[in-house]
């Protein structure tokens, strides 16, 4: 794998039914209503209906999906083992 491929990310959504992504490092979850991928900018959650992969090339970091796309969200999910602010306050 070439590290230069993973420096940028591009998302191209066409008519809410086709999504092209670059900068994909790993696919975490593939279901017809939710895709989760690890990208250069964190976890990316794509929700919709009848989602399916049409093109995948993890070596290049490319992914293309089709289906009805309802949302695209970056998530910075942290470890559940970390203490919450409330817990720290009451120590």
C-alpha positions, -999 to +999 in steps of 0.1 A: +000+000+000+012+035-008+009+060+021+005+089-004-029+075-014-043+080+021-034+117+026-066+131+010-103+120+008-129+128-017-166+121-014-188+124-045-226+119-040-247+118-072-285+122-069-285+105-034-281+071-052-244+068-060-215+076-037-178+075-046-152+076-018-114+078-018-092+075+012-108+043+025-085+023+047-108-006+058-144-017+056-158-023+090-195-032+083-214-038+052-252-041+054-280-031+031-290-002+054-256+008+069-220+008+057-191+017+081-157+023+067-124+034+083-111+064+063-082+088+065-104+111+085-119+086+109-149+063+108-175+071+081-211+059+086-233+058+055-269+050+061-296+044+035-316+016+018-306-011-006-269-001-003-244-022-022-208-020-033-203-016-070-165-009-070-140-017-043-102-013-043-088-011-008-052-010-021-060+023-038-086+034-011-115+036-036-151+026-029-183+031-048-217+024-035-252+025-049-286+026-033-307+053-016-283+073+006-299+090+036-269+102+056-231+104+056-215+110+090-180+111+103-177+095+138-149+099+163-160+070+185-137+067+214-130+036+235-158+028+260-131+023+287-125+060+290-141+078+319-168+104+313-165+140+324-192+134+351-172+104+366-141+125+367-159+154+385-172+132+413-139+115+421 
